[in-house]
Amino acid sequence: MKESANPTPSKIPVAILGATGAVGQRFVALLADHPWFEVARLFASERSAGKTYSEAVSWVLDSPIPPALENHLLESLDLGALDGIELVFSALGSEVAGPIETSLADAGLLVFSNASSHRMAKDVPLVIPEVNPDHLALASCQPRRSGGAIITNPNCSTIGLVLSLAPLHNAFGIRRVSLVTNQALSGAGLADGALLKLHDNVIPFIRGEEEKLAQETNKLLGELLLESAEDGTLDFQIEHATFPVSATCIRVPVSDGHLLSVSVELDEPATHAEVTAAWREFRGLPQDRQLPTAPLNPLHVLEEEDAPQPAKHRDLEGGMAASVGRLRPDDFYGEHGDRRRGWKFVTLSHNTVRGAAGGSILNAELWLEMADEALE
């Protein structure tokens, strides 16, 4: 007989797709003791189906496999196996995620996805809860069975970038952004030989990343508009931000943590103190509502001259907080006394926690919080 977790009555039973991969393992670890969710189904490839989780997974995290899920049997995906499940966390690769996630949402399930397949669709929310929680309204435009929707979190490098840009965009406006990413091995997954390629080496190309950074940043920092259709119905859409984002993406031999070197030109000049204050004061709905996975401070401003560093700072607030440092003038954009349009800085975020599984879980918490408010 299949062994599975028995959800606590007060918790919401959830499923994880792609449970044995790098992001799937983060979901398993982060959901093990979650106060709102309980893992009821674990799905993986057909070759892993029927095995216990501990038998099938090549566990790479420092923490052990949660005891409650060690002997949980893995399943191959079947909509019938999702009876009693309303919420799914997807760690599927983009090469397979699109049609699977669409089928689940069409069947009435809430799908919180890490894949890029649906991020740029007009009716799919792409959300960082501290930055654009109102964009969740897009899900109401999806033509699906009641209750079904796809909600996405951004690319793992985009999240760290936008957490650092949003306070500046809100306070001063942004004209343009250029950056170089130094992206960790775990962002390449577990099966593409990245570790061997990066012995005494870096790879100055990551397929699709540079385009994602530009497109996703402008959607995330765009404005939600309420539109009236010809038939009189109301609809939502995003008016994307329009500033250019120029990125170069590099894979480096670091286990976890994406480090970005960023240069930004502001609309309105700002002092060093004003930029730092915008970062330090940055908060959002997750902090106001004290959501379970939310960091107390989404951005940590680090004063050391050689910070942030992945080994030292990627795990701030359990990996859910990003950090910024090395703020200095970018003279390329000219001087304006002590107020400058151009600034350079470095930002760091944990790519499989805040940049993937943790960000998706926080999206789900925010969705449920806002749904509860709507019912009150």
Sequence and secondary structure as in RCSB ss.txt:
>XXXX:A:sequence
MKESANPTPSKIPVAILGATGAVGQRFVALLADHPWFEVARLFASERSAGKTYSEAVSWVLDSPIPPALENHLLE
SLDLGALDGIELVFSALGSEVAGPIETSLADAGLLVFSNASSHRMAKDVPLVIPEVNPDHLALASCQPRRSGGAI
ITNPNCSTIGLVLSLAPLHNAFGIRRVSLVTNQALSGAGLADGALLKLHDNVIPFIRGEEEKLAQETNKLLGELL
LESAEDGTLDFQIEHATFPVSATCIRVPVSDGHLLSVSVELDEPATHAEVTAAWREFRGLPQDRQLPTAPLNPLH
VLEEEDAPQPAKHRDLEGGMAASVGRLRPDDFYGEHGDRRRGWKFVTLSHNTVRGAAGGSILNAELWLEMADEAL
E
>XXXX:A:secstr
        TTSEEEEEESTTSHHHHHHHHHHTT SSEEEEEEE  TTTTTSBHHHH    SSS   HHHHT B B
   GGGGTT  EEEE   HHHHHHHHHHHHHTT EEEE SSTTTT TTS B  TTT GGGGGGGGGS  STT EE
EE   HHHHHHHHHHHHHHHHH EEEEEEEEEE GGGG SSS HHHHTTT  BS  TTHHHHHHHHHHHHTSEEE
EEE TTS EEEEEE     EEEEEEE S SS EEEEEEEEEEEEE HHHHHHHHHT   HHHHTT TT  S SEE
E  STT   HHHHTTGGGGT EEEEEEEE GGG   TT EEEEEEEEEE TTIIIIIHHHHHHHHHHHHHHHHHH
 
